[in-house]
């Protein structure tokens, strides 16, 4: 099983990034997928989740209206579109299969 995140980087406040998480080694289309983040000195927090079919999503209050989670089951990939980024969004972002697998994380830094 592998979850490989990509798309992180350094962006100015107000900017956008799209994270991707490519999955392999399990039946991707059968699982809920989640994005978490962990900022330095803070606990890991749930950012967004999407149902196996992609028809239901939910978000942390701190990112509602700015972030969008989506998935492409044919490509076995889950995405996190992040708009209007703020310095407080700076963290390592991880994709997750609930109760099972984690990716290695991708760093997102928001700074002027």
C-alpha positions in Angstrom: 0.0 0.0 0.0 1.2 3.5 -0.9 -0.2 7.0 -0.5 2.1 9.6 -2.2 1.3 13.2 -1.6 2.5 16.0 -3.9 1.8 19.6 -4.7 3.0 21.3 -1.6 5.3 24.3 -1.6 5.7 28.0 -0.6 3.0 30.4 -1.5 2.1 33.9 -0.6 -1.0 34.7 1.5 -4.1 34.7 -0.7 -2.5 32.2 -3.1 -3.6 28.8 -4.1 -2.2 25.2 -4.2 -3.6 21.9 -5.3 -2.4 18.8 -3.4 -2.6 15.4 -4.9 -2.5 12.0 -3.2 -1.9 9.0 -5.5 -2.9 5.7 -4.0 -1.9 2.1 -4.8 -2.1 -1.3 -3.4 -5.7 -1.3 -2.2 -9.2 -0.8 -3.7 -9.2 3.0 -3.6 -12.8 3.4 -4.8 -14.1 1.5 -1.7 -12.7 3.9 0.9 -13.4 7.2 2.4 -10.3 9.4 2.1 -9.2 12.2 4.4 -6.7 15.0 4.4 -5.1 16.0 7.7 -2.5 18.6 8.6 0.0 19.1 11.3 1.6 22.4 12.1 4.8 22.7 14.2 4.0 22.2 17.9 0.4 21.3 17.2 -1.7 18.1 17.0 -2.6 16.6 13.7 -6.1 17.9 12.7 -8.6 16.7 10.2 -9.0 19.1 7.3 -11.4 17.4 4.9 -13.0 14.1 4.0 -14.7 12.6 1.0 -16.9 9.6 0.6 -15.9 6.6 -1.5 -18.0 7.7 -4.4 -17.1 11.4 -4.0 -20.7 12.6 -3.5 -20.3 13.6 0.2 -17.6 15.9 1.7 -17.0 17.6 4.9 -14.5 20.2 6.1 -13.0 21.7 9.2 -14.6 25.0 10.0 -11.2 26.7 9.5 -11.1 25.8 5.8 -14.7 25.9 4.8 -15.3 28.0 1.7 -11.6 28.0 0.9 -10.6 24.3 0.4 -12.2 21.7 -1.8 -11.6 18.0 -1.6 -12.2 15.8 -4.6 -11.3 12.4 -6.0 -10.8 10.6 -9.3 -11.4 6.9 -8.6 -10.2 6.0 -12.1 -6.9 7.6 -11.4 -6.9 6.5 -7.7 -6.1 10.0 -6.6 -7.6 12.4 -4.1 -7.1 16.1 -4.3 -7.2 19.1 -2.0 -7.6 22.5 -3.8 -6.6 25.2 -1.4 -7.5 28.8 -2.2 -7.2 32.0 -0.2 -4.3 30.5 1.8 -3.4 32.1 5.1 -0.2 31.9 7.1 -2.1 29.7 9.6 -2.6 27.1 6.9 1.2 26.4 7.1 1.6 22.7 8.0 2.5 19.3 6.7 -0.5 17.8 4.9 -1.2 14.1 4.9 -3.7 12.0 3.1 -5.3 9.1 5.0 -7.4 6.1 4.7 -9.3 6.0 8.0 -8.0 3.5 10.4 -5.5 2.2 7.9 -2.9 4.1 5.9 -1.0 7.4 5.9 1.0 9.1 3.3 4.4 10.7 4.0 3.1 14.2 3.9 3.8 17.3 1.8 4.9 20.7 3.3 2.7 23.7 2.7 4.1 27.0 3.7 2.2 30.3 3.4 4.3 33.4 3.9 5.1 36.7 2.3 
